[in-house]
Amino acid sequence: MTSNPPLPVRPLRTNQPQLPWHHFSMRFSSTPRGARLARRLAGERLDAWGVPYGSDTHDTVTLVVAELSANAVSHGLVPGRDFRLRLSTEGTTLRVEVTDTRGEKVPALVEPSANPGDGDDGGEGGRGLLLVAALADRWGWYPCADGPGKTVWAVCSESALAAPSP
């Protein structure tokens, strides 16, 4: 009879804070007020999950939520349709997803120009996604499988965003 050797145990990293698994999902009206409410509720939810107000991680994730929600209201608006915010955490990763019902307008990262007023959009497009790209570890979008629309997502790693506070 042979005995199986024990499986190797992965050592815990003590320098990276571990977030338990959390999930939050809510629909908001596609209005500036709805976008503001999404940002505020995301901030409250992060604080309840142990990511305190004023921390780099909290500020970064709420800014990403604000930008993606504002984009859903500005560019993904279909009158009478809401947008959905989803937040989830697992390990040291925070994921933000914003879903709107306008699938034909897909997000594109616009390179910053020397003259922000140049271009046919009046300089109003693309800067929010530049900010999201700079703040998040990665971001992207995918079309909705269950109907019209798209989901824009961003992933932030807490260990990369926040150093342990004294």
QUIQUI-V361143 format. One record per pair of residues at least 24 apart in sequence whose ideal C-beta (glycine too) atoms are under 10 Angstrom apart, sorted by the first residue. I is the first residue (numbers start at 0). GAP is how many residues later the second one is. Records with the same first field share a line. If there is no record, write none. Layout:
I->GAP, GAP
//
This chain:
12->79, 146
13->150
14->144, 148, 149
15->75, 76, 141, 142, 143, 144, 148
16->33, 34, 40, 74, 75, 141, 142, 145, 147
17->71, 72, 73, 74, 140, 141
18->27, 30, 31, 32, 38, 69, 70, 71, 72, 73, 74, 75, 139, 140
19->29, 30, 69, 70, 71
20->28, 67, 68, 69, 70
21->24, 26, 27, 28, 29, 65, 66, 67, 68, 72
22->63, 64, 65, 66, 67, 72
23->24, 25, 61, 62, 63, 64, 65
24->59, 60, 61, 62, 63, 72, 74
25->56, 57, 58, 59, 60, 61
26->54, 55, 56, 57, 58, 72
27->41, 44, 45, 54, 55, 56, 57, 70
28->44, 51, 52, 53, 54
29->39, 42, 43, 44, 46, 47, 48, 49, 50, 51, 52, 53, 70, 71, 72
30->42, 46, 51, 52
31->37, 38, 41, 42
32->40
33->35, 38, 39, 48, 49, 51
34->30, 31, 32, 33, 34, 35, 36, 37, 38, 39, 48, 50, 63
35->30, 33, 34, 37
36->32, 48
37->24, 27, 28, 30, 31, 32, 34, 35, 45, 46, 47, 49, 60
38->24, 25, 26, 27, 28, 29, 30, 31, 46
39->25, 26
40->24, 44, 46
41->24, 27, 43, 45, 54
44->40, 42, 44
45->41, 43, 48
48->38, 40, 45
49->39, 108
50->38, 43, 107, 110, 111
51->110, 113
53->111
54->103, 106, 107, 108, 110
55->102, 104, 105, 106, 107, 109
56->35, 37, 99, 100, 101, 102, 103, 104, 105, 106
57->36, 100, 103, 104
58->76, 102, 103
59->34, 74, 75, 76, 94, 96, 98, 100, 101, 102
60->26, 28, 33, 34, 35, 74, 75, 93, 95, 97, 100
61->34
62->65, 68, 69, 72, 73
63->30, 32, 34, 64, 67, 68, 71, 72, 75, 89, 90, 91, 92
64->31, 32, 33, 67, 89
65->62, 65, 66
66->29, 31, 60, 61, 62, 63, 64, 65, 68, 69, 85, 87
67->28, 29, 30, 31, 32, 39, 60, 61, 64, 68, 71, 73, 83, 84, 85, 86
68->27, 29, 31, 59, 83
69->28, 58
70->27, 29, 34, 36, 54, 57, 58, 61, 81
71->26, 27, 28, 29, 30, 77, 78, 79, 80
72->25, 27
73->26, 31, 50, 51, 54
74->25, 27, 30, 31, 32, 50, 53, 77
75->24, 25, 26, 27, 28, 29, 30, 31, 73, 74, 76
76->24, 25, 28
77->24, 25, 70, 71
80->67, 68
82->66, 68, 69
83->60, 65, 67
85->65, 67
87->67
88->67, 69
90->66, 67, 68
91->64, 65, 66, 67, 68, 69, 70
92->44, 62, 63, 64, 65, 66, 67
93->42, 43, 60, 61, 62, 63, 64, 67
94->41, 58, 59, 60, 61
95->36, 40, 43, 56, 57, 58, 59, 60
96->44, 45, 54, 55, 56, 57, 58
97->43, 52, 53, 54, 55, 56
98->42, 43, 45, 48, 50, 51, 52, 53, 54
99->44, 48, 49, 50, 51, 52
100->43, 46, 47, 48, 49
101->46, 47, 48
102->40, 41, 44, 45, 46, 47
103->44, 45, 46
104->45
105->35, 36, 37, 44, 46
106->25, 32, 33, 34, 43, 45
107->33
108->24, 30
128->25
131->24
134->26
135->24, 25
136->24
//
